[in-house]
Amino acid sequence: MTQPLLMPKATAVWLVDNTALSFEQIAAFCTLHPLEVQGIADGDVAGGIMGVNPIQNGQLTREEIEKAEADPNYRLKLSDPKVRVAAAKRKGPRYTPISRRNERPNAIKWLVRNHPELKDAQIMRLVGTTKSTIDSVRESTHWNAANLTAMDPVTLGLCSQIDLDLEVKRASKGSVGPDEAEEGTTLMTAEEAMARAGGRAHADADVADFGDDSHGHHRPEQPDEFDADSVFAKLKSIKSDTDN
């Protein structure tokens, strides 16, 4: 690992002031541009930042610095931590560095525009914002709406590309049709399954009444409607025959 864990710019300030390392070596170790390191040396950059000794916080050793000073092509390597702490699972909203918090509305605007399938909860996880801020950006009621520019949250350092791809994939899997949402994603209870099976059995029996019976004799179809006059005429004819 070549990037300081704590305050890279403050580390660069200390290395410029206390070592004979080249600007390129310091820039490579602190993940800065060589011109930015030169600006630190000239006093044009990081004027109000106090240098942090990487030897005291265990990021470098004196031997590593001396080795790099003797070879301008050598690149500093971060020291292995003496104590390894297991990473705890993050709970709650994502922490956003103070220097990046002003960029969150720009990231929200980019996500709303380029990934409308994302839910508010997913955007909140990605950039560490609130639902009210998302609504204000989406509805252009944000106090700085006129100056917002859609910017990729990965480029801004608010989330990783892996996290973004994962949330987009989850949103895509969750977009199902209404029929599939009602029938395919919910398990029926045993009572519901039995009731549905019984209803289908009755429907099959009703259909069978119009087919052949168990002895192979064809059953006549039942008329859908009855004519009242014809029924009464038939009854009157039967009565006349009986009287005679």
Secondary structure, DSSP 8 states (H G I E B T S, - for coil): --S-SS-HHHHHHHHHHH----HHHHHHHHT--HHHHHHHHHTSS-TT-----TTTTTS--HHHHHHHHH-TT--------SS--------SS----GGGGGGHHHHHHHHHHH-TTS-HHHHHHHH---HHHHHHHHTT-STTGGG-----HHHHTSS-HHHHHHHHHHHHHH---HHHHHHTSS---HHHHHHHHHHHHHHHHHHHTTSB-TTS-B-----S---HHHHHHHHHHHHHHHH-
